[in-house]
């Protein structure tokens, strides 16, 4: 009885670990190709060093935003100075 119970919980823990590992290796919500959470992409990786305008154009090309929203956001990007903003 004890061995069966121990085996059951061991299998449950292994299955949970495999599921968590599978989700950790999926691309993120922004489409990043990096398997770990919170790790910045290494230099030279796809998506590294893209400008905000390039990212916006890619979102428009994928159909995530419509033309009106693209134009509004592009105007906002071009009108605001680069760098941190003051509160």
N, C-alpha and C positions, 0 to 999 in steps of 0.2 A: 504494500500500500504506500509506504513512504517513498519507495523507488519510483513508482508510477507518478506520484504527485511531483516529485523532483524533476522527473523527465518532462512532464507536462509544462511546468513553469520554465524549464530551460528552453523548450521549443518555443514557447510564447515570447520569451525575451529575445531569442535569435530572430524570430520573424519580425518583431517590432524594430529591431536594429536594422534589418535588411530594408524594411519599408522606409525608415528615416534616411538611410543612406541613399536609397533610390531618389527620394525627393530632394536631397541635398545636391545631387548631381544634375538635376534638371536646369535648363536655362531659366534665368530670372524673368520677372515680369516685363523688363525692358528689352528682353531679347538678348541679354548678354550670353556669351558662349562659355562662361566661366563656371566650373562645377562647384565652387564653394561660395558660401554666403559671406558678404562683407569684405571680400578680397578684391582689391582694385586690379584691373587688367594690367598685365606686364607691358612694358614699352614694345611697340611693334605688333601688338595683338589687334585683331579687328575691332574697330570702334574706339581705339585709343587715340586721343588727340583730335577728335571730331569737333567742329565748331557747333554752336547752338543752331546756326542757320542750316548746317548740313543735317543735323538730327531732325529739325523741323521739316526739311524737305523730304527726308526719308519717311517720316510719319505721314506726310501728305501723299507720297507715292504709294504707301501701303494701304491708304484709304482709312487711316485711323482718325483723321480730321478732314473736314470739308474745306472748300476753297476759301470761304469767308473767314473761317477760323485761322486758316493758314496765313491769309493776308493780314489779319489783325495781329497775330503773334509776330509775324515778320516785321510789321511796322513798329511794334513795341520793342523788338530786339534791336532794330536799327536806330531807334530814337533814344534808348537808354545807354548811358556811358558804361563801358566795361568795368568790372571790378565790384567790390562789395558796396552795398548801399547803406546809407545812413538811416538810423531810426529816428 
